Amino acid sequence: MKKKKWLIPVIIAVLALAGLLVWYLNKDKNSSGTDGVYVQSIASLNGNVVADRYSGVVESQQTADFKAASGREIEEIMVIPGQNVAVDTPLFRYSIRDAENKVASANLEIENYNNQISILAASGNTTDIQLQIRQLQYQIQVQQQEIAGYEQEIANAEVRSTIDGVVKSVNENGIGADGMEAPIVVVSETGDFRVKGKVSEQSIGSFYPGMSIFVRSRVHENQVWHGEISSIDSEPEQNNNNYYGAGESSSKYPFYVTLEKTDGLMLGQHVYIEPDFGQGEKKEGLWLDMSFIAYDESGAPYVWCGTDGKLKKRTVTLGETDEESYSVQILEGLDENDLIAWPDETYTEGMKAVTVMEGE
């Protein structure tokens, strides 16, 4: 999955933050030359990126809700939760008694209108009689249209599944716990899974479709799936404690993650969701933010190191560069334990070098 360009400023900020602190501490000290230059270990500058975690649940790719039509009585629910269904499987059936009674009543009305028309036609052919006959014929047409509607209800008495899947829930009265209308039957599509999470209104601005995502097992920390956000609901849900490690109450926006692979996941499994800031990648060798590299008059790269409490230039050999993270590979000259300073034109070799921890 392609790397997202929006990660660039995030990673640069994380890597450069400590270096900026060093520069800030040094900028006033260097003028006097007596308090020394603050340095920091490469290991502390290259600390792991820690991403926020959100709770998630594994669900099917599609869920179909089947609600009752307004004003129609349900005679029988024909499935149970957990039952496998295919396309066109009957889920529930409406009562047709009322429709059948209305068809019978409408037919009686039509018969009555026809009798009236016969009587009128036998009584003469005046303009008034013709007007009455046309009114009765119109009423017959109205009844015939109503009969067609009732017969359609009878023919479509059974509500059938439109997807292959598993019955997720059955609600006989069609009313949810909140007192609002709810589906009679919910069917979850079989096949690949997706993961549903929720993000607070304060954080939703940093989420978008296509965003790279890690899904992590709650039980096995190193069991990870990779995917991307496929969609984000525009309407929030009100729920508490959806954010891992936070207990504040705020509006939560559901979002959905489509995974590259779903091996090892189970429907209904609870997982952690992490935005992908590159924490799943480990580069080989030593990498350093490019801003720490200075160049001498001949163009040779070097860094300012703190060695035995003194500032000293250290020539380095550079390897590959990563423009997205604004970092460069150090092939020779440094290791994780070396102390380095943010470069400055006022530095000279021999100046006192003080680690950030000692100088705070």
C-alpha angles and dihedrals in degrees: 000000000000120000115253118241092217089071091070099080092041094054093042091052093050094048095042100043095084091044091052088053090054091050092048092051091047101046095079097032097053095064092066095040090209105091095051137225121297116234134184135200119260089229091062092047091052096050118152118274109244116208127201115253127223127192117248141176130213113240139162121278093250135023122197120204119204113197130184118258114250113272096007123125119224113228100182141003107216103192138054132214112280094025118135113234135184131209109293095020109145110248103177139346131224122226110256097191094098092047092048091050091050091050090052091047092048091050090053089051091051091049090051092049091050091051090052091049091052092051093048093047090053092050097063146288105265124143091252092053092049090051092052091049092051090051090051091048089053090052089052090054091051091052092047090053091050090049090052089054093049091048089052089054090051092048092049097042092125121071109211134198117261095198140042109251151097126297103250099184144352124209112185098194098037093231122120129218089265091058093250128122113283134184118272091217131014119198122195116209117243119231132057118012131233129198123237119207137166129226128195123248088247092060103032092094090070093053124083140158110278094030111147112247140186120211112201130194115246090216103040111039094198095050103101137168124197128217145124139255108270098184144350123212114240092211119067129229120219110232139133134233097016092130114080109245096006128098103183119123116238141134112289125207116210116229131182130222122206111205131217089221132009100192111142096019124118130205108264094018115148116229143165121255121209130182109239108248093161093275089129092060126077117191120214117245131006119320127189135186108264091232090074092061118095128182130219126221092277092051096252113148121238141158133215110250133188108229122174089342094306131106114242138170114247120197112221135193113226128213131177124352128218109208093187094059093028090232136131131209116244110214098176139004103046142056135189093270097055118111116227138181132214104261120257132175091230094063120110129183114265096036114137113270117209124183117235091245092053093045099048 
